[in-house]
Amino acid sequence: DVRGLMAELPRNMAARFQADYGLSEYDATQLTQSLALANYFEAAAKASGQAKLASNWITGELARRLNAEDLGVETCPVSAERLAMMIKAIADKEISNNTGKVVLEALWEHSKVVVSSSTEELSQAAIVVHRIIESKGLKQMNDTGALDAIVQQVIEKNEKNVAEFKAGNEKALNALVGQIMKASGGKANPQQVNELLRSKLA
């Protein structure tokens, strides 16, 4: 029975995604709703080496955009390779997860003008993604020296928050983190900011 065979395929694929990529049953089922979607995910997961992150972006932000414009993944303006290179930039802490949305937006708009082929050389995809990150100045500040100076400055200017944090008020730390993020133009890595602050105020 051909129909029985067809129904079996997505289930098998979902099971394989769980086994190979460590995805939850829910994510694996979402990603195997069509062969095109499953192929897109696999290409992105393999190229980025970040299956979970690829799954989150594809079932989240990407799906939202495709739905909003009534597009199928077959006609997605952003190739799996480009999405993979953006995910890799997040995994390498080059950009934050939030900044990823800005990059995705730019990739989306850019590809509508220059319709990209369905598969692309990874090196080419990486160039496009990095051009966007550079041209929009989105790279996270990972230079500890520069960040250290900003943290120090914010600590000196906010004695009240510092005193409150030392007295056990965790919320006061968030206020300081906020100031540092603002001073760095949103480019500091929040996790790094948190660690630096805590070590300075310990």
C-alpha positions in Angstrom: 0.0 0.0 0.0 1.7 3.1 -1.3 -0.3 5.4 1.0 0.9 3.5 4.1 4.4 3.8 3.0 4.1 7.6 2.4 2.7 8.2 5.9 5.6 6.3 7.4 8.3 8.4 5.9 7.9 11.6 7.9 7.7 9.5 11.1 10.9 7.7 10.3 12.5 11.0 9.4 11.4 12.6 12.7 12.8 9.6 14.6 16.1 10.0 12.8 16.2 13.8 13.5 15.7 13.0 17.2 18.5 10.4 17.1 21.0 12.3 14.9 20.4 15.8 16.1 19.1 15.4 19.6 15.9 17.2 18.8 12.7 16.9 20.9 9.9 14.9 19.5 7.9 18.1 19.0 10.7 19.8 17.1 11.4 16.8 14.9 7.7 16.5 14.0 7.5 20.2 13.2 10.5 19.9 10.9 9.3 16.9 9.0 6.0 18.2 8.0 7.3 18.5 4.4 10.3 17.1 2.7 11.4 20.6 1.6 11.4 21.7 5.2 13.2 18.6 6.4 15.9 19.1 3.7 16.2 22.8 4.6 16.7 22.0 8.3 19.2 19.3 7.5 21.3 21.5 5.3 21.3 24.3 7.9 22.0 21.9 10.8 24.9 20.3 9.0 26.5 23.5 7.7 26.2 25.3 11.1 26.9 22.3 13.3 24.2 23.7 15.6 21.1 21.5 15.1 19.2 22.8 18.1 19.8 26.4 17.2 18.9 25.7 13.6 15.7 24.1 14.7 14.8 27.0 16.9 15.3 29.6 14.2 13.5 27.6 11.5 10.4 26.8 13.6 10.5 30.2 15.2 11.6 33.4 13.4 11.8 31.9 9.9 8.4 30.2 10.1 6.9 33.4 11.3 8.3 35.3 8.3 7.3 32.6 5.8 3.7 32.6 7.2 3.5 36.4 7.2 4.3 36.5 3.5 2.5 33.3 2.6 5.6 31.6 1.4 6.7 27.9 1.5 10.2 27.0 2.5 10.8 26.1 -1.2 10.6 29.8 -2.0 12.3 31.1 1.2 14.4 34.1 0.3 17.1 33.0 2.8 19.1 29.9 1.7 19.8 27.2 4.3 23.5 28.0 3.9 23.0 31.7 4.8 20.9 30.8 7.8 23.5 28.3 8.8 26.3 31.0 8.7 24.2 33.4 10.7 23.6 30.6 13.3 27.3 29.9 13.4 28.0 33.6 14.1 25.6 33.4 17.1 27.2 30.1 18.3 30.7 31.7 18.0 29.4 34.7 20.1 30.2 37.0 17.2 26.6 38.3 17.4 23.8 37.9 20.0 20.7 35.9 19.4 18.7 39.2 19.3 21.1 40.6 16.7 20.4 37.5 14.7 17.0 38.8 14.0 18.5 42.0 12.4 20.8 39.9 10.3 17.9 37.6 9.2 15.9 40.6 8.3 18.7 42.0 6.1 19.3 38.6 4.5 15.6 38.3 3.8 15.4 41.7 2.1 18.7 41.3 0.3 17.7 38.0 -1.1 14.4 39.3 -2.4 16.4 41.7 -4.6 19.0 39.2 -5.6 17.2 35.9 -5.7 19.7 33.4 -4.4 19.9 29.9 -5.8 18.5 27.2 -3.6 22.0 25.9 -2.7 25.0 28.0 -2.3 28.6 27.6 -1.6 29.1 27.9 2.1 32.0 30.3 1.7 29.8 32.5 -0.4 27.0 32.4 2.2 29.6 33.2 4.9 30.7 36.3 3.0 27.2 37.6 2.6 26.4 37.1 6.3 29.6 38.7 7.5 29.2 41.6 5.2 25.8 42.3 6.8 27.3 42.0 10.3 30.2 44.4 9.4 28.2 46.9 7.4 25.6 47.3 10.2 28.2 47.3 12.9 26.5 44.4 14.7 29.6 42.5 15.9 29.5 41.9 19.6 32.2 43.6 21.6 34.5 40.7 22.7 37.5 42.9 23.4 37.7 42.5 27.1 39.9 45.6 27.6 37.4 47.9 26.1 34.5 46.3 27.9 36.4 46.3 31.2 36.8 50.1 30.9 33.1 50.5 30.3 32.2 48.3 33.3 34.6 50.2 35.5 33.0 53.5 34.5 29.5 52.3 35.1 30.4 51.0 38.5 32.0 54.3 39.5 29.0 56.3 38.3 26.3 54.2 40.0 27.3 53.9 43.6 23.7 53.5 44.7 23.1 50.4 42.5 26.5 48.9 43.5 25.6 49.4 47.2 22.2 47.8 46.7 23.7 44.8 44.9 26.3 44.3 47.6 23.4 44.4 50.1 21.9 41.4 48.3 19.6 43.1 45.8 20.0 41.1 42.6 17.8 43.5 40.6 20.4 46.2 41.1 22.8 44.2 39.0 20.3 44.3 36.1 20.3 48.0 36.2 24.1 48.1 36.0 24.0 45.5 33.1 21.5 47.7 31.3 23.8 50.8 31.6 26.8 48.9 30.3 24.8 47.5 27.4 23.7 51.0 26.6 27.3 52.4 26.9 28.6 49.7 24.5 25.9 50.5 22.0 24.3 47.1 22.7 27.4 45.4 21.4 28.7 43.9 24.7 28.0 40.2 25.3 25.5 40.3 28.1 26.9 37.1 29.7 30.4 38.5 29.7 29.1 41.8 31.2 27.4 39.8 33.9 30.5 37.8 34.7 32.7 40.9 34.7 30.4 42.8 37.0 30.1 40.0 39.4 33.8 39.5 39.6 34.4 43.2 40.1 31.8 43.6 42.8 32.6 40.4 44.6 
